Amino acid sequence: MCFGDTTMGLTNKKEEQLRDMPIIRTSVGKSKDGKFVIVKTTTTYIKPTAYFEAILASKGQEDDLVVELAQVA
């Protein structure tokens, strides 16, 4: 299979799927004394504010929001 100058673009559906995925960043480093390896992973979800407003309006309680967010993650 030769890719050369041809551009293999993503379909609109695939681009939408990628936009909906969380952003995951991982960093690796050593502790100050050099005895430990520290691995830090951050997961970022980007949702429109209307999404959370709808959850709050339908549930009306902060505890329900935490449960709903846990299900998203």
A tleap script that builds the chain and sets N, CA, C and O, in Angstrom:
source leaprc.protein.ff14SB
mol = sequence {
  NMET CYS PHE GLY ASP THR THR MET GLY LEU
  THR ASN LYS LYS GLU GLU GLN LEU ARG ASP
  MET PRO ILE ILE ARG THR SER VAL GLY LYS
  SER LYS ASP GLY LYS PHE VAL ILE VAL LYS
  THR THR THR THR TYR ILE LYS PRO THR ALA
  TYR PHE GLU ALA ILE LEU ALA SER LYS GLY
  GLN GLU ASP ASP LEU VAL VAL GLU LEU ALA
  GLN VAL CALA
}
set mol.1.N position { 0.846 -1.172 0.000 }
set mol.1.CA position { 0.000 0.000 0.000 }
set mol.1.C position { 0.896 1.242 0.000 }
set mol.1.O position { 1.752 1.389 0.872 }
set mol.2.N position { 0.707 2.104 -0.943 }
set mol.2.CA position { 1.523 3.309 -1.052 }
set mol.2.C position { 0.666 4.529 -0.763 }
set mol.2.O position { -0.372 4.731 -1.393 }
set mol.3.N position { 1.101 5.343 0.191 }
set mol.3.CA position { 0.319 6.515 0.559 }
set mol.3.C position { 0.767 7.736 -0.248 }
set mol.3.O position { -0.059 8.568 -0.624 }
set mol.4.N position { 2.065 7.847 -0.512 }
set mol.4.CA position { 2.598 8.928 -1.326 }
set mol.4.C position { 1.946 10.273 -1.066 }
set mol.4.O position { 1.908 10.741 0.072 }
set mol.5.N position { 1.433 10.898 -2.120 }
set mol.5.CA position { 0.824 12.221 -2.010 }
set mol.5.C position { -0.666 12.165 -1.726 }
set mol.5.O position { -1.286 13.205 -1.505 }
set mol.6.N position { -1.254 10.975 -1.726 }
set mol.6.CA position { -2.697 10.891 -1.485 }
set mol.6.C position { -2.998 11.192 -0.033 }
set mol.6.O position { -2.270 10.782 0.871 }
set mol.7.N position { -4.075 11.910 0.172 }
set mol.7.CA position { -4.482 12.279 1.515 }
set mol.7.C position { -5.634 11.376 1.927 }
set mol.7.O position { -6.658 11.298 1.248 }
set mol.8.N position { -5.448 10.701 3.047 }
set mol.8.CA position { -6.502 9.825 3.554 }
set mol.8.C position { -7.230 10.583 4.658 }
set mol.8.O position { -6.837 10.524 5.823 }
set mol.9.N position { -8.285 11.291 4.289 }
set mol.9.CA position { -9.042 12.072 5.254 }
set mol.9.C position { -9.982 11.200 6.067 }
set mol.9.O position { -10.301 10.075 5.682 }
set mol.10.N position { -10.418 11.735 7.194 }
set mol.10.CA position { -11.361 11.041 8.053 }
set mol.10.C position { -12.786 11.365 7.607 }
set mol.10.O position { -13.055 12.446 7.083 }
set mol.11.N position { -13.668 10.437 7.819 }
set mol.11.CA position { -15.073 10.700 7.523 }
set mol.11.C position { -15.625 11.647 8.577 }
set mol.11.O position { -15.056 11.787 9.659 }
set mol.12.N position { -16.724 12.289 8.256 }
set mol.12.CA position { -17.350 13.205 9.220 }
set mol.12.C position { -17.740 12.467 10.491 }
set mol.12.O position { -17.609 12.999 11.593 }
set mol.13.N position { -18.222 11.236 10.333 }
set mol.13.CA position { -18.632 10.441 11.493 }
set mol.13.C position { -17.428 10.165 12.400 }
set mol.13.O position { -17.530 10.280 13.621 }
set mol.14.N position { -16.301 9.805 11.809 }
set mol.14.CA position { -15.101 9.512 12.588 }
set mol.14.C position { -14.585 10.775 13.287 }
set mol.14.O position { -14.160 10.717 14.441 }
set mol.15.N position { -14.623 11.908 12.593 }
set mol.15.CA position { -14.204 13.162 13.220 }
set mol.15.C position { -15.078 13.484 14.425 }
set mol.15.O position { -14.575 13.938 15.453 }
set mol.16.N position { -16.388 13.252 14.306 }
set mol.16.CA position { -17.313 13.499 15.417 }
set mol.16.C position { -16.997 12.566 16.589 }
set mol.16.O position { -17.027 12.992 17.744 }
set mol.17.N position { -16.698 11.310 16.301 }
set mol.17.CA position { -16.354 10.357 17.355 }
set mol.17.C position { -15.088 10.803 18.083 }
set mol.17.O position { -15.019 10.715 19.309 }
set mol.18.N position { -14.102 11.273 17.353 }
set mol.18.CA position { -12.854 11.719 17.965 }
set mol.18.C position { -13.066 12.958 18.827 }
set mol.18.O position { -12.434 13.100 19.873 }
set mol.19.N position { -13.961 13.865 18.391 }
set mol.19.CA position { -14.249 15.056 19.187 }
set mol.19.C position { -14.925 14.693 20.506 }
set mol.19.O position { -14.733 15.382 21.508 }
set mol.20.N position { -15.710 13.624 20.517 }
set mol.20.CA position { -16.429 13.214 21.725 }
set mol.20.C position { -15.551 12.454 22.717 }
set mol.20.O position { -15.943 12.263 23.868 }
set mol.21.N position { -14.386 12.026 22.289 }
set mol.21.CA position { -13.512 11.256 23.168 }
set mol.21.C position { -12.809 12.174 24.164 }
set mol.21.O position { -12.557 13.341 23.866 }
set mol.22.N position { -12.493 11.648 25.348 }
set mol.22.CA position { -11.757 12.459 26.322 }
set mol.22.C position { -10.316 12.673 25.874 }
set mol.22.O position { -9.774 11.901 25.083 }
set mol.23.N position { -9.715 13.723 26.388 }
set mol.23.CA position { -8.304 13.995 26.142 }
set mol.23.C position { -7.531 13.391 27.307 }
set mol.23.O position { -7.783 13.731 28.464 }
set mol.24.N position { -6.605 12.509 27.012 }
set mol.24.CA position { -5.840 11.833 28.059 }
set mol.24.C position { -4.378 12.231 27.913 }
set mol.24.O position { -3.769 12.043 26.859 }
set mol.25.N position { -3.826 12.786 28.993 }
set mol.25.CA position { -2.422 13.201 28.999 }
set mol.25.C position { -1.715 12.467 30.134 }
set mol.25.O position { -2.227 12.370 31.249 }
set mol.26.N position { -0.538 11.958 29.823 }
set mol.26.CA position { 0.251 11.254 30.823 }
set mol.26.C position { 1.650 11.846 30.850 }
set mol.26.O position { 2.257 12.092 29.807 }
set mol.27.N position { 2.155 12.072 32.066 }
set mol.27.CA position { 3.530 12.531 32.209 }
set mol.27.C position { 4.257 11.598 33.171 }
set mol.27.O position { 3.679 11.083 34.128 }
set mol.28.N position { 5.529 11.400 32.890 }
set mol.28.CA position { 6.347 10.498 33.703 }
set mol.28.C position { 7.576 11.270 34.162 }
set mol.28.O position { 8.207 11.984 33.382 }
set mol.29.N position { 7.900 11.115 35.430 }
set mol.29.CA position { 9.078 11.782 35.973 }
set mol.29.C position { 9.594 11.045 37.186 }
set mol.29.O position { 9.008 10.054 37.623 }
set mol.30.N position { 10.696 11.534 37.727 }
set mol.30.CA position { 11.281 10.934 38.929 }
set mol.30.C position { 11.031 11.836 40.116 }
set mol.30.O position { 10.891 13.051 39.973 }
set mol.31.N position { 10.977 11.227 41.300 }
set mol.31.CA position { 10.851 12.008 42.528 }
set mol.31.C position { 12.146 12.793 42.743 }
set mol.31.O position { 13.170 12.515 42.119 }
set mol.32.N position { 12.079 13.778 43.637 }
set mol.32.CA position { 13.245 14.635 43.879 }
set mol.32.C position { 14.465 13.844 44.330 }
set mol.32.O position { 15.596 14.162 43.965 }
set mol.33.N position { 14.217 12.798 45.136 }
set mol.33.CA position { 15.354 12.003 45.609 }
set mol.33.C position { 15.755 10.906 44.617 }
set mol.33.O position { 16.739 10.201 44.840 }
set mol.34.N position { 14.999 10.759 43.526 }
set mol.34.CA position { 15.340 9.794 42.493 }
set mol.34.C position { 14.978 8.356 42.810 }
set mol.34.O position { 15.344 7.452 42.058 }
set mol.35.N position { 14.266 8.120 43.904 }
set mol.35.CA position { 13.936 6.759 44.307 }
set mol.35.C position { 12.639 6.235 43.699 }
set mol.35.O position { 12.393 5.028 43.702 }
set mol.36.N position { 11.805 7.141 43.174 }
set mol.36.CA position { 10.491 6.739 42.683 }
set mol.36.C position { 10.223 7.309 41.297 }
set mol.36.O position { 10.709 8.382 40.941 }
set mol.37.N position { 9.443 6.571 40.533 }
set mol.37.CA position { 8.942 7.059 39.254 }
set mol.37.C position { 7.516 7.549 39.503 }
set mol.37.O position { 6.709 6.841 40.106 }
set mol.38.N position { 7.213 8.745 39.044 }
set mol.38.CA position { 5.885 9.326 39.235 }
set mol.38.C position { 5.188 9.376 37.884 }
set mol.38.O position { 5.676 10.002 36.943 }
set mol.39.N position { 4.045 8.712 37.799 }
set mol.39.CA position { 3.241 8.707 36.583 }
set mol.39.C position { 1.955 9.460 36.889 }
set mol.39.O position { 1.190 9.067 37.770 }
set mol.40.N position { 1.724 10.543 36.158 }
set mol.40.CA position { 0.552 11.375 36.373 }
set mol.40.C position { -0.307 11.327 35.115 }
set mol.40.O position { 0.174 11.622 34.021 }
set mol.41.N position { -1.595 10.951 35.269 }
set mol.41.CA position { -2.512 10.870 34.140 }
set mol.41.C position { -3.692 11.793 34.389 }
set mol.41.O position { -4.305 11.754 35.456 }
set mol.42.N position { -4.010 12.626 33.400 }
set mol.42.CA position { -5.129 13.554 33.483 }
set mol.42.C position { -6.112 13.239 32.371 }
set mol.42.O position { -5.727 13.150 31.205 }
set mol.43.N position { -7.374 13.070 32.722 }
set mol.43.CA position { -8.425 12.842 31.743 }
set mol.43.C position { -9.308 14.082 31.692 }
set mol.43.O position { -9.833 14.519 32.716 }
set mol.44.N position { -9.470 14.644 30.504 }
set mol.44.CA position { -10.251 15.855 30.339 }
set mol.44.C position { -11.439 15.584 29.423 }
set mol.44.O position { -11.272 15.102 28.303 }
set mol.45.N position { -12.626 15.893 29.903 }
set mol.45.CA position { -13.841 15.793 29.102 }
set mol.45.C position { -14.311 17.203 28.802 }
set mol.45.O position { -14.342 18.049 29.695 }
set mol.46.N position { -14.669 17.462 27.576 }
set mol.46.CA position { -15.180 18.775 27.193 }
set mol.46.C position { -16.637 18.600 26.771 }
set mol.46.O position { -16.941 17.919 25.791 }
set mol.47.N position { -17.515 19.220 27.522 }
set mol.47.CA position { -18.958 19.133 27.261 }
set mol.47.C position { -19.533 20.540 27.235 }
set mol.47.O position { -19.049 21.412 27.956 }
set mol.48.N position { -20.550 20.779 26.423 }
set mol.48.CA position { -21.180 22.103 26.425 }
set mol.48.C position { -21.905 22.355 27.746 }
set mol.48.O position { -22.378 21.419 28.391 }
set mol.49.N position { -21.988 23.619 28.140 }
set mol.49.CA position { -22.648 23.947 29.402 }
set mol.49.C position { -24.117 23.542 29.375 }
set mol.49.O position { -24.691 23.227 30.417 }
set mol.50.N position { -24.727 23.546 28.200 }
set mol.50.CA position { -26.129 23.134 28.090 }
set mol.50.C position { -26.318 21.691 28.572 }
set mol.50.O position { -27.367 21.348 29.117 }
set mol.51.N position { -25.309 20.858 28.370 }
set mol.51.CA position { -25.354 19.463 28.824 }
set mol.51.C position { -25.534 19.410 30.341 }
set mol.51.O position { -26.392 18.682 30.841 }
set mol.52.N position { -24.725 20.182 31.074 }
set mol.52.CA position { -24.809 20.178 32.533 }
set mol.52.C position { -26.064 20.898 33.032 }
set mol.52.O position { -26.658 20.498 34.033 }
set mol.53.N position { -26.459 21.954 32.334 }
set mol.53.CA position { -27.693 22.647 32.715 }
set mol.53.C position { -28.895 21.718 32.584 }
set mol.53.O position { -29.800 21.754 33.418 }
set mol.54.N position { -28.910 20.897 31.557 }
set mol.54.CA position { -29.999 19.942 31.362 }
set mol.54.C position { -30.014 18.907 32.482 }
set mol.54.O position { -31.081 18.518 32.958 }
set mol.55.N position { -28.837 18.465 32.899 }
set mol.55.CA position { -28.763 17.497 34.001 }
set mol.55.C position { -29.295 18.126 35.281 }
set mol.55.O position { -30.093 17.517 35.994 }
set mol.56.N position { -28.852 19.348 35.569 }
set mol.56.CA position { -29.300 20.025 36.786 }
set mol.56.C position { -30.799 20.298 36.755 }
set mol.56.O position { -31.472 20.160 37.776 }
set mol.57.N position { -31.322 20.680 35.611 }
set mol.57.CA position { -32.749 20.987 35.499 }
set mol.57.C position { -33.602 19.732 35.682 }
set mol.57.O position { -34.663 19.785 36.304 }
set mol.58.N position { -33.143 18.618 35.147 }
set mol.58.CA position { -33.949 17.397 35.241 }
set mol.58.C position { -33.814 16.722 36.607 }
set mol.58.O position { -34.773 16.127 37.099 }
set mol.59.N position { -32.652 16.808 37.211 }
set mol.59.CA position { -32.420 16.148 38.494 }
set mol.59.C position { -32.650 17.097 39.660 }
set mol.59.O position { -33.307 16.748 40.641 }
set mol.60.N position { -32.102 18.300 39.539 }
set mol.60.CA position { -32.329 19.311 40.560 }
set mol.60.C position { -31.493 19.178 41.814 }
set mol.60.O position { -31.620 20.001 42.721 }
set mol.61.N position { -30.645 18.172 41.895 }
set mol.61.CA position { -29.836 18.012 43.100 }
set mol.61.C position { -28.380 17.801 42.712 }
set mol.61.O position { -28.077 17.160 41.706 }
set mol.62.N position { -27.498 18.341 43.515 }
set mol.62.CA position { -26.072 18.255 43.232 }
set mol.62.C position { -25.568 16.815 43.301 }
set mol.62.O position { -24.696 16.439 42.517 }
set mol.63.N position { -26.092 16.000 44.216 }
set mol.63.CA position { -25.655 14.614 44.336 }
set mol.63.C position { -25.946 13.849 43.056 }
set mol.63.O position { -25.155 12.996 42.653 }
set mol.64.N position { -27.060 14.139 42.418 }
set mol.64.CA position { -27.401 13.473 41.168 }
set mol.64.C position { -26.418 13.850 40.071 }
set mol.64.O position { -26.106 13.031 39.207 }
set mol.65.N position { -25.929 15.085 40.102 }
set mol.65.CA position { -24.960 15.522 39.111 }
set mol.65.C position { -23.677 14.721 39.246 }
set mol.65.O position { -23.090 14.327 38.238 }
set mol.66.N position { -23.233 14.473 40.465 }
set mol.66.CA position { -22.019 13.697 40.695 }
set mol.66.C position { -22.197 12.281 40.167 }
set mol.66.O position { -21.288 11.743 39.534 }
set mol.67.N position { -23.340 11.673 40.414 }
set mol.67.CA position { -23.615 10.323 39.912 }
set mol.67.C position { -23.624 10.330 38.393 }
set mol.67.O position { -23.040 9.441 37.773 }
set mol.68.N position { -24.274 11.313 37.781 }
set mol.68.CA position { -24.360 11.412 36.340 }
set mol.68.C position { -22.974 11.597 35.725 }
set mol.68.O position { -22.668 10.993 34.697 }
set mol.69.N position { -22.137 12.425 36.343 }
set mol.69.CA position { -20.797 12.637 35.845 }
set mol.69.C position { -19.947 11.372 35.955 }
set mol.69.O position { -19.129 11.095 35.078 }
set mol.70.N position { -20.135 10.618 37.012 }
set mol.70.CA position { -19.393 9.370 37.174 }
set mol.70.C position { -19.755 8.385 36.068 }
set mol.70.O position { -18.909 7.608 35.628 }
set mol.71.N position { -20.993 8.412 35.621 }
set mol.71.CA position { -21.404 7.520 34.554 }
set mol.71.C position { -20.813 7.948 33.227 }
set mol.71.O position { -20.574 7.098 32.369 }
set mol.72.N position { -20.569 9.232 33.024 }
set mol.72.CA position { -19.969 9.729 31.795 }
set mol.72.C position { -18.509 9.296 31.713 }
set mol.72.O position { -18.014 8.926 30.648 }
set mol.73.N position { -17.836 9.349 32.851 }
set mol.73.CA position { -16.412 8.982 32.879 }
set mol.73.C position { -16.287 7.507 32.752 }
set mol.73.O position { -15.175 6.979 32.752 }
savepdb mol mol.pdb
quit
